[in-house]
């Protein structure tokens, strides 16, 4: 009877032990799923790179842009942009976390020392009458610990820290790229507007000259007043394109 009563308990313990072992089983290595990609997609099997080996993304902006004024504006924006400074600080933090994760297999050592000095009062209930009235206590200790990477915890921590570092670095590159693109776009838009303003001023001067000629022709009886009015309307239309100063 006792043996039969122990069998269910043994089965329960065996089941719990199996569950604990399966729970501690580390996850297998990540395998990238096979995805059917178009032949023209970069990175797909059989993809052929174009004959032009110049990659614009690998060219520094100081080399890509030939305008000295634009390079100075981009330099100032990169140095003073708060988002980029935060991204660079995140890179430093991620790099330190990665270095700490790489040292996970090494043992941890610790040393310390304590010192205490007591001075009991002579007026207390138990005054010290003989011997050392100021007892001193010195303690030194050392500790060492080492974590065995049985279940792959340390290795997984390294991979996670590396992925975080790479992600942070790419995020900083994206922020810098956006800053350079925004400054360059604004700079070239400003140049375009300046050029348009210059052309509009020339057109206005030409319209004034044409209007003056039309008035002279009207005085000479060569054109009607309608032609003069049409030229005045054309001149006013050009003048409306100029900004109000």
C-alpha positions as CSV (number, residue, x, y, z in Angstrom):
1,X,0.0,0.0,0.0
2,X,2.8,2.4,0.8
3,X,4.5,1.6,-2.5
4,X,1.4,2.3,-4.4
5,X,0.8,5.6,-2.6
6,X,4.3,6.8,-3.5
7,X,3.9,6.2,-7.2
8,X,1.6,9.2,-7.9
9,X,3.9,11.5,-5.9
10,X,6.9,10.2,-7.8
11,X,5.1,10.8,-11.1
12,X,4.3,14.4,-10.0
13,X,7.9,15.1,-9.1
14,X,9.1,13.6,-12.4
15,X,6.7,15.8,-14.3
16,X,7.7,19.0,-12.4
17,X,11.4,18.2,-13.0
18,X,10.8,17.8,-16.7
19,X,9.0,21.1,-16.8
20,X,11.8,22.8,-15.1
21,X,14.4,21.4,-17.5
22,X,12.3,22.4,-20.5
23,X,11.9,25.9,-19.1
24,X,15.7,26.3,-18.7
25,X,16.3,25.1,-22.2
26,X,18.0,28.0,-24.1
27,X,16.4,29.2,-27.3
28,X,18.0,28.0,-30.5
29,X,20.0,30.3,-32.8
30,X,18.1,32.7,-34.9
31,X,17.7,31.6,-38.5
32,X,16.7,34.1,-41.1
33,X,13.6,32.9,-42.9
34,X,13.8,32.2,-46.6
35,X,11.8,34.9,-48.5
36,X,11.3,35.0,-52.2
37,X,12.6,38.3,-53.4
38,X,12.5,39.9,-56.9
39,X,15.6,39.5,-58.9
40,X,16.1,43.2,-59.0
41,X,15.9,43.7,-55.3
42,X,19.3,44.5,-53.7
43,X,20.5,41.6,-51.7
44,X,18.5,39.0,-53.5
45,X,20.3,36.0,-55.0
46,X,21.5,36.7,-58.5
47,X,21.4,40.5,-58.0
48,X,24.0,42.2,-60.2
49,X,25.4,45.6,-59.0
50,X,25.4,48.3,-61.6
51,X,28.6,49.2,-63.5
52,X,29.0,52.4,-61.6
53,X,30.8,51.5,-58.4
54,X,30.5,55.0,-56.9
55,X,28.2,54.8,-53.8
56,X,26.9,58.3,-53.0
57,X,26.2,57.2,-49.4
58,X,29.8,56.5,-48.7
59,X,31.0,60.0,-49.9
60,X,31.4,62.5,-47.0
61,X,29.3,65.6,-47.4
62,X,32.4,67.8,-47.3
63,X,33.5,66.1,-50.5
64,X,30.1,65.8,-52.1
65,X,29.2,69.5,-51.8
66,X,31.6,71.8,-53.5
67,X,30.0,75.0,-52.2
68,X,32.1,76.3,-49.3
69,X,29.1,78.3,-47.8
70,X,27.0,75.2,-47.8
71,X,29.7,73.1,-46.1
72,X,30.0,75.7,-43.4
73,X,26.2,75.7,-42.8
74,X,26.2,71.9,-42.6
75,X,29.1,71.8,-40.2
76,X,27.4,74.3,-37.9
77,X,24.1,72.3,-38.0
78,X,25.8,69.0,-37.3
79,X,27.7,70.5,-34.3
80,X,24.8,72.3,-32.7
81,X,21.9,69.9,-33.4
82,X,20.6,68.5,-30.1
83,X,19.1,65.4,-31.7
84,X,22.5,64.4,-33.1
85,X,24.2,65.1,-29.8
86,X,21.7,62.8,-28.0
87,X,22.2,60.1,-30.6
88,X,26.0,60.3,-30.1
89,X,25.6,60.0,-26.3
90,X,23.4,56.9,-26.9
91,X,26.2,55.4,-29.0
92,X,28.6,55.9,-26.1
93,X,26.2,54.3,-23.6
94,X,25.6,51.4,-26.0
95,X,29.3,50.9,-26.5
96,X,29.9,50.8,-22.8
97,X,27.1,48.3,-22.4
98,X,28.6,46.2,-25.2
99,X,32.0,46.2,-23.5
100,X,30.5,45.2,-20.2
101,X,28.6,42.3,-21.9
102,X,31.8,41.1,-23.6
103,X,33.4,40.7,-20.1
104,X,30.5,38.5,-18.8
105,X,32.6,35.3,-19.0
106,X,35.3,36.7,-16.7
107,X,35.1,36.2,-13.0
108,X,34.2,39.1,-10.8
109,X,36.6,40.1,-8.1
110,X,35.9,42.3,-5.1
111,X,38.0,43.6,-2.2
112,X,37.1,45.8,0.7
113,X,38.1,46.9,4.2
114,X,36.3,48.2,7.2
115,X,37.7,50.1,10.3
116,X,35.7,51.0,13.4
117,X,36.9,52.9,16.5
118,X,34.7,53.1,19.6
119,X,35.0,55.6,22.4
120,X,32.7,54.7,25.3
121,X,31.8,57.5,27.7
122,X,33.5,57.5,31.1
123,X,30.1,58.6,32.6
124,X,28.2,55.6,31.2
125,X,26.7,52.8,33.2
126,X,29.7,50.5,32.3
127,X,32.8,52.8,32.0
128,X,36.0,51.2,30.8
129,X,38.5,51.5,33.8
130,X,41.4,49.4,32.5
131,X,42.9,48.5,29.2
132,X,42.3,50.2,25.9
133,X,39.5,52.7,26.3
134,X,39.3,53.2,22.5
135,X,38.7,49.7,21.1
136,X,39.6,49.4,17.4
137,X,38.3,46.8,14.9
138,X,39.8,46.3,11.4
139,X,38.3,44.0,8.8
140,X,39.5,43.1,5.3
141,X,37.7,40.8,2.9
142,X,37.8,39.6,-0.6
143,X,35.2,38.0,-2.8
144,X,35.2,36.3,-6.2
145,X,32.3,35.1,-8.3
146,X,31.9,33.5,-11.7
147,X,28.8,32.7,-13.7
148,X,28.9,29.7,-15.9
149,X,27.2,30.3,-19.2
150,X,25.4,26.9,-19.2
151,X,22.1,28.1,-20.7
152,X,23.6,30.7,-23.1
153,X,22.5,33.7,-21.0
154,X,25.8,35.6,-21.3
155,X,26.1,34.9,-25.0
156,X,22.5,36.1,-25.6
157,X,23.3,39.2,-23.6
158,X,26.3,39.9,-25.8
159,X,24.2,39.5,-29.0
160,X,21.6,41.8,-27.5
161,X,24.2,44.5,-26.6
162,X,25.8,44.2,-30.0
163,X,22.4,44.6,-31.8
164,X,21.5,47.6,-29.6
165,X,24.9,49.2,-30.3
166,X,24.5,48.7,-34.1
167,X,21.0,50.0,-34.0
168,X,22.0,53.1,-32.1
169,X,24.9,53.8,-34.5
170,X,22.6,53.5,-37.5
171,X,20.1,55.8,-35.8
172,X,22.8,58.4,-35.4
173,X,23.8,58.1,-39.0
174,X,20.1,58.5,-40.0
175,X,19.9,61.7,-37.9
176,X,23.0,63.1,-39.4
177,X,21.8,62.3,-42.9
178,X,18.5,64.0,-42.2
179,X,20.3,67.1,-40.9
180,X,22.6,67.3,-44.0
181,X,19.7,66.8,-46.4
182,X,17.5,69.4,-44.7
183,X,20.3,72.0,-44.7
184,X,21.2,71.3,-48.3
185,X,17.6,71.4,-49.4
186,X,17.0,74.7,-47.7
187,X,20.2,76.2,-49.0
188,X,19.5,75.3,-52.6
189,X,15.9,76.5,-52.3
190,X,17.2,79.8,-51.1
191,X,19.6,80.0,-54.1
192,X,16.6,79.2,-56.4
193,X,14.5,81.9,-54.9
194,X,17.4,84.4,-55.2
195,X,17.7,83.5,-58.9
196,X,14.0,83.8,-59.4
197,X,14.1,87.2,-57.8
198,X,17.0,88.3,-60.0
199,X,15.1,87.2,-63.2
200,X,11.9,88.9,-62.0
201,X,13.7,92.2,-61.5
202,X,15.2,91.9,-65.0
203,X,11.7,91.2,-66.4
204,X,10.3,94.2,-64.6
205,X,13.0,96.4,-66.0
206,X,12.2,95.1,-69.5
207,X,8.5,95.7,-69.0
208,X,9.2,99.3,-68.0
209,X,11.3,99.8,-71.1
210,X,8.6,98.3,-73.3
211,X,5.9,100.4,-71.6
212,X,7.9,103.6,-72.2
213,X,8.2,102.6,-75.9
214,X,4.5,101.9,-76.2
215,X,3.7,105.3,-74.8
216,X,6.1,107.0,-77.3
217,X,4.4,105.0,-80.1
218,X,1.0,106.0,-78.8
219,X,2.0,109.7,-78.8
220,X,3.2,109.2,-82.4
221,X,-0.1,107.6,-83.3
222,X,1.4,104.3,-84.2
223,X,-0.5,102.2,-81.6
224,X,-3.9,102.5,-79.8
225,X,-4.5,103.1,-76.1
226,X,-5.5,99.5,-75.8
227,X,-1.9,98.4,-76.5
228,X,-0.7,100.8,-73.8
229,X,-3.2,99.4,-71.3
230,X,-2.2,95.8,-72.1
231,X,1.5,96.6,-71.5
232,X,0.6,98.4,-68.3
233,X,-1.3,95.3,-67.1
234,X,1.7,93.0,-68.1
235,X,4.0,95.3,-66.2
236,X,1.8,95.2,-63.1
237,X,1.6,91.4,-63.3
238,X,5.4,91.2,-63.2
239,X,5.6,93.7,-60.3
240,X,3.3,91.5,-58.2
241,X,5.9,88.7,-58.3
242,X,8.4,90.8,-56.4
243,X,8.3,90.6,-52.6
244,X,7.2,93.6,-50.7
245,X,10.1,95.3,-49.0
